[in-house]
């Protein structure tokens, strides 16, 4: 397929800049992938679509406060440093993005916080905005992490043009987040409240947790018309035997297996055995899913509404059927659904 086939008109006003008042009360569009039929619900109505022994696959990655603001030595210029991933724990080496990048060269030192709580030195250029930095810190790893927590901001996507707040710290994180390492939230999971999880549990729905540490590549635009030429950024994922057993049992019993979000879907589709069932994994994936694609694990999916020409929309179209999903998006715009990270949800069954 071609990039231009995923264009649609998205009014700026429909991009959500704040979360819904309650997690489970965002709007929910339900799309039947066989018939293309559309229903309009509230997210907590999802309870009515799942039965005992169905399985939901959740991404339990935890977002860390990846956006730091420091000052360059001598000039004192304010520099944004976005932590992407830790390269070496002992040496405290990190892969980062800096802005404005033209001011930051190898050898520069950056100072963060009152009394220079953290100091970092630039040790390499990786891309036009990318740098490798080394934090010059002699304390324990626990103390270092605490300082990042103090200095860092919730890494809201750039399109949300406001400062992150205390509310964002809670709401840009799923309630089942455990394993720190993501620089963006697995947003379909943001709609689950503790009460809804409990009600699903009481109904007998099981949860299989996987981890995929979401990187900034999730927001990267596609710049080639021929989708086979697009390369995805690699993201680390982990699937343990407990999750594998739950999912494979549900598959064997022909239950509903629902991937909560594109990140959960990418993780499980990156760990398919020769027998087309799930296998344990601790690896990196750069799998790019776009139509046509034969899915092996999940037969249902929960996702948010994504922006035009995004890789996320392409995956959703591969799962729900291109015509169904583009029609559903046309309806979403007409019905003023909210789009993107803090937006409304879609269930594809």
C-alpha positions in Angstrom: 0.0 0.0 0.0 1.0 3.6 -0.4 1.4 6.4 2.2 -1.2 8.6 0.5 -3.9 6.0 1.1 -3.7 6.8 4.8 -4.5 10.6 4.4 -7.6 12.0 5.9 -8.6 15.5 7.1 -8.2 15.8 10.8 -9.3 19.1 12.3 -6.8 20.5 14.8 -9.7 20.9 17.3 -10.1 17.1 17.5 -6.6 16.4 18.9 -6.9 15.9 22.6 -4.6 18.0 24.8 -6.0 16.8 28.1 -7.3 13.4 29.3 -11.0 12.6 29.9 -12.3 13.5 33.4 -12.4 9.8 34.3 -10.2 7.2 32.7 -13.0 4.7 31.7 -15.4 7.4 30.5 -13.7 8.3 27.3 -15.9 7.6 24.2 -15.5 4.1 22.6 -16.2 3.3 19.0 -16.8 -0.5 18.4 -16.0 -1.7 14.9 -17.0 -5.2 13.7 -14.2 -6.2 11.3 -16.4 -8.7 9.4 -19.3 -6.4 8.7 -17.8 -2.9 9.2 -20.7 -2.1 11.5 -20.0 0.7 14.0 -21.4 1.2 17.5 -20.9 4.3 19.8 -20.3 3.5 23.5 -18.4 4.7 26.6 -15.1 2.9 27.3 -16.4 1.1 30.4 -19.1 -0.5 28.2 -16.2 -2.7 27.0 -17.3 -5.1 29.8 -20.2 -6.2 27.6 -17.9 -7.5 24.8 -15.8 -10.0 26.9 -16.6 -13.3 28.6 -15.0 -15.6 31.1 -11.6 -17.0 30.0 -11.1 -14.3 27.3 -7.6 -12.7 27.6 -6.5 -9.1 27.3 -2.9 -8.5 26.5 -1.6 -5.4 28.4 1.7 -3.6 28.0 3.0 -3.0 31.5 5.8 -0.7 30.5 6.3 2.4 32.7 6.9 5.9 31.4 9.8 7.7 33.1 10.2 11.5 33.3 12.4 11.6 30.3 12.3 15.4 29.5 15.0 17.4 31.3 16.0 21.0 31.0 19.7 21.9 31.7 22.1 24.8 31.2 25.1 24.7 29.0 28.4 25.5 30.7 29.8 29.0 30.2 26.9 30.4 28.2 24.1 29.2 30.5 21.8 28.6 27.5 18.8 26.5 28.3 18.9 23.1 26.6 16.2 20.5 26.5 17.5 17.0 26.9 15.2 14.1 26.1 16.4 10.8 27.5 15.8 8.0 25.0 17.5 5.0 26.6 20.2 4.0 28.9 23.2 2.5 27.1 25.4 1.6 30.0 24.2 1.6 33.6 27.7 1.6 35.2 29.0 4.4 33.0 25.7 6.2 33.1 25.8 6.6 29.3 22.5 7.7 27.7 21.2 8.1 24.2 19.4 11.4 24.1 17.9 14.1 21.8 18.9 17.7 22.4 17.2 21.0 21.5 18.5 23.3 20.2 21.0 20.8 18.8 23.3 23.3 16.9 24.5 24.6 20.3 25.6 21.2 21.6 28.9 19.7 20.7 31.1 16.8 22.0 32.9 17.9 25.1 30.2 20.3 26.3 28.9 20.0 29.8 25.3 20.4 30.9 24.1 21.3 34.4 20.7 20.3 35.7 18.8 21.6 38.7 19.5 23.8 41.6 23.1 23.4 42.9 23.8 21.3 39.8 22.0 18.2 41.1 23.2 16.4 37.9 26.0 17.2 35.5 26.4 15.5 32.1 29.1 15.6 29.4 28.4 15.1 25.7 30.6 12.3 24.5 29.3 11.6 20.9 27.0 12.9 18.1 24.6 10.2 16.8 22.2 12.1 14.5 21.4 15.7 13.8 19.6 16.0 17.1 20.9 12.8 18.8 23.8 12.8 21.3 25.3 10.3 23.7 25.8 11.9 27.1 27.5 10.6 30.3 26.2 11.7 33.6 29.0 12.5 36.0 27.4 11.1 39.2 29.2 9.2 42.0 26.1 8.1 44.0 24.1 4.9 43.9 21.8 4.0 41.0 18.9 4.6 43.4 20.1 8.1 44.1 20.7 8.8 40.4 17.1 7.6 39.6 15.7 9.8 42.4 17.4 12.8 40.9 16.0 12.0 37.4 12.6 11.8 39.1 13.1 15.2 40.7 14.4 16.9 37.6 12.5 15.2 34.8 9.1 16.1 33.4 6.4 13.7 32.1 7.3 13.4 28.4 4.1 14.5 26.9 4.2 14.4 23.0 5.3 17.7 21.4 1.9 18.4 19.9 0.6 19.0 23.4 1.7 22.6 23.6 1.7 23.1 27.4 3.8 22.2 30.4 3.3 18.8 31.9 1.4 19.0 35.2 1.0 16.9 38.4 -2.1 15.4 36.8 -0.1 14.3 33.7 2.3 12.5 35.9 -0.6 10.2 37.0 -2.7 10.2 33.8 0.1 9.7 31.2 0.7 6.3 32.9 -1.4 3.2 32.9 -2.6 1.9 36.2 -0.8 -1.4 35.5 2.6 0.2 34.7 5.5 -1.7 36.3 8.6 -2.0 34.2 10.3 1.4 33.7 11.7 2.2 30.3 9.1 3.9 28.0 9.4 7.5 26.8 5.8 7.5 25.6 2.7 5.9 27.1 1.0 2.8 25.6 -2.1 5.0 25.3 -4.9 2.4 24.7 -4.2 1.2 28.3 -4.8 4.7 29.7 -8.5 4.1 29.6 -8.5 1.3 32.2 -9.5 2.3 35.7 -9.1 0.1 38.8 -12.8 -0.3 39.0 -13.1 -1.5 35.4 -10.2 -3.9 35.8 -11.9 -5.4 38.9 -15.2 -5.8 37.1 -13.4 -7.5 34.2 -11.6 -9.8 36.6 -14.9 -10.7 38.4 -16.4 -11.6 35.0 -13.5 -14.0 34.6 -11.5 -12.1 32.0 -7.8 -12.8 32.3 -4.9 -10.4 31.8 -1.6 -11.4 30.2 1.1 -8.8 30.8 3.9 -8.1 28.3 6.5 -5.3 28.2 7.4 -3.2 25.2 9.3 0.0 26.0 7.7 2.6 23.8 10.3 4.8 22.0 9.9 8.1 20.3 9.8 6.3 17.0 6.1 5.7 17.6 5.6 9.4 16.7 8.1 9.4 13.7 6.5 10.3 10.4 6.7 8.1 7.3 8.6 9.9 4.6 8.3 7.4 1.7 5.3 6.7 -0.5 6.2 3.0 -0.8 5.6 1.6 2.6 7.9 -1.4 2.1 10.8 1.1 2.2 9.9 2.6 5.6 12.1 1.4 8.6 10.8 1.4 12.1 12.9 2.2 15.2 13.7 -0.8 17.3 11.9 -1.2 20.7 12.8 -3.6 23.5 10.1 -6.1 24.4 9.8 -9.0 26.9 7.2 -11.7 27.0 7.4 -14.3 29.8 6.2 -17.8 30.1 3.2 -16.8 32.3 1.8 -14.5 29.6 2.6 -17.1 26.9 0.6 -19.8 28.7 -2.4 -17.6 29.2 -2.5 -16.4 25.6 -1.9 -19.8 24.1 -4.6 -21.5 26.2 -7.1 -18.8 25.1 -6.1 -19.4 21.4 -6.5 -23.2 21.8 -9.9 -22.7 23.3 -10.9 -20.2 20.6 -11.5 -17.4 23.1 -11.3 -13.7 22.5 -7.7 -12.6 22.7 -7.5 -8.8 22.7 -4.3 -6.8 22.2 -4.6 -3.6 24.2 -2.8 -1.1 22.0 -0.5 -1.2 19.0 2.5 -1.8 21.3 1.0 -5.0 22.8 0.1 -6.1 19.2 3.7 -5.4 17.9 5.2 -7.3 20.9 3.1 -10.5 20.4 3.4 -10.4 16.6 7.2 -10.2 17.0 7.1 -13.5 19.1 5.2 -16.0 16.9 6.3 -19.6 16.9 6.5 -21.8 13.8 3.1 -23.3 15.0 1.6 -19.7 15.0 1.3 -19.5 18.7 3.0 -17.1 21.2 6.5 -17.9 22.4 8.6 -16.3 25.2 10.9 -13.5 24.1 13.4 -10.9 25.4 14.5 -9.0 22.3 14.2 -5.9 20.2 11.6 -5.5 17.5 11.4 -3.2 14.5 8.3 -4.9 13.0 6.3 -2.6 10.8 2.7 -3.9 10.4 0.7 -2.5 7.5 -1.9 -4.0 5.1 -2.0 -6.7 4.1 -0.8 -8.6 7.2 -1.8 -11.9 8.6 -2.1 -11.7 12.4 -1.4 -14.8 14.4 -2.2 -14.0 18.0 -4.9 -11.5 18.8 -8.4 -11.6 17.3 -9.6 -8.3 18.9 -7.8 -5.0 19.5 -8.3 -1.9 21.6 -6.6 1.3 20.3 -6.8 5.0 20.3 -7.6 7.2 17.2 -4.3 8.0 15.4 -3.1 10.8 13.1 -3.1 10.7 9.3 -0.3 8.7 7.6 0.9 7.3 11.0 2.4 3.8 11.4 -0.2 3.3 14.1 -3.1 3.9 11.8 -1.5 1.5 9.3 -1.4 -1.3 11.9 -5.0 -0.7 12.9 -6.1 -0.7 9.2 -4.2 -4.0 8.7 -6.1 -5.5 11.6 -9.6 -4.1 11.1 -9.5 -4.0 7.3 -8.5 -0.9 5.3 -12.0 0.0 4.1 -13.6 -0.6 7.5 -11.0 1.5 9.4 -11.0 4.5 6.9 -14.8 4.6 7.1 -14.6 4.4 10.9 -12.2 7.3 10.9 -14.4 9.3 8.6 -17.2 8.7 11.2 -15.0 9.6 14.1 -14.2 13.0 12.5 -17.9 13.6 11.8 -18.9 12.6 15.4 -16.1 14.6 16.9 -14.2 11.8 18.6 -11.0 12.9 20.3 -7.7 11.8 18.7 -4.2 10.7 19.8 -2.6 10.0 23.2 -5.3 11.5 25.4 -8.1 10.8 23.0 -11.0 8.4 22.7 -10.8 4.6 22.0 -11.8 2.1 19.4 -12.5 -1.6 20.0 -12.1 -3.8 16.9 -13.8 -7.2 17.2 
